[in-house]
Amino acid sequence: MQLRLPERPTTAPGLSVFVLLVAILSAAGCSKGAAPAATARAAAGDDAVLVTVAPVVRKAMPLEIRVIGTAEAESTVAVHAQITGAITSVNFNEGDDVADGQVLFTLDHRPLEATLAQVQANLARDLAQATNARTQAGRYQTLATRGLVSGQEMQASATAAAALEATVEADRAALDNANVQLEYATIKAPIAGRTGALIVHPGNLVRANDTSPLVVINRIAPINVSFGIPEGQLPAFKRYLAERTLRVEATAPSETVPSTGQIAFIDNAVDQTTGTIKIKGSFPNADRRLWPGQFVNVVVTLKTDPAAVVAPTAAIQAGQQGDFAFVVKPDQTVDLRSVIVDRTSGADSIVKDGLKPGEIVITDGQLRLVAGSRIKVKSDASQPGGSQVATR
């Protein structure tokens, strides 16, 4: 008897599994081939450095000296009493503006008036005696010519008359002094200005020429601003000052609008401890924005360059070979350019050589750049307040 094995189905389960494995491997191979391409594309996009840019322009720029200065009163007077006496009245409030000649203090007049009356009486007495002595001297001279009195008696009468005349002159001098002393009892402002803190009050006894002043008066309109410039800038400063009147601006740290004045004084020697020379500017100060003792930012304009090549100071970098800047090329890459900076003025730098008007320079993001780096300008959203310039 012959046994027959059953035949396998034409569609075996193993074949399906084999086909599925081939499909999976093929898909995996495709994925591995596509990954490097996607990575390369991503790398190419990430290679661009985000930067902020600004143009190089040609415009008028001033040649300036910027220093820190101090406002000073044009005149300062410490008011003292010139006689000893009690204060009977104070005719101003501390901090008031006073006029030249305005009465500030009044001292007790009574002792001085009594002295004045006594001196006047002495003068009247001596005037009478001098008149009588002159009459007697004239009479003795007449008698002497007739031989009725001796020459010695005539000379004695003339001497007595001359002595009394000298006494009258002394009395007149004493009268003038008494009048002056009486005037000193009324203390007036020697200058126009603003008073400071009041040191004494009515009832206080003040002494002649005491060390402590009664009040200090500062003239603050006009006002001076004192500052120093390096001695190396002095020749150019004097040259421009000889050509025209130099304008000087002073701005308090909390102010935005400067006060304008003119150079009024140059010291006659350089301070060897600091290497600077002292200069003063005079300001009208009608608005009282400048105050004695205040520190201010001073700007002296020497001249104006009408066609200066200007780049943002943020674009200028310092390197071992000198200053340089990154310039944007048309293909969105950068070129490292050596520059020579003539001077700076605020946020701008005046470039003497290395840049041309119309070129685009990098102002932020230079740390990640080298020559030939590809860049991408930051958008307004990513860099608010940054310089936005469309590159070609």
Secondary structure by P-SEA (a helix, b strand, c coil): ccccccccccccaaaaaaaaaaaaaaaaaaaaaaaaaaaaaaaaaaccccccbbbbbbbbbbbbbbbbbbbbbcccccccccccccccccccccccccccccccccccaaaaaaaaaaaaaaaaaaaaaaaaaaaaaaaaaaaaaaccccaaaaaaaaaaaaaaaaaaaaaaaaaaaaaaaaaaccccccccccccccccccccccccccccccccccccccbbbbbcccccaaaaaaaaaaacbbbbbbbcccccbbbbbccccccccccccccbbbbbbbbccccccccccbbbbbbbbcccccccccccccccccccccbbbbbbccccbbbbbbbbbcccccccccccccccccbbbbcccccccccbbbbbbbcccccccccccccc
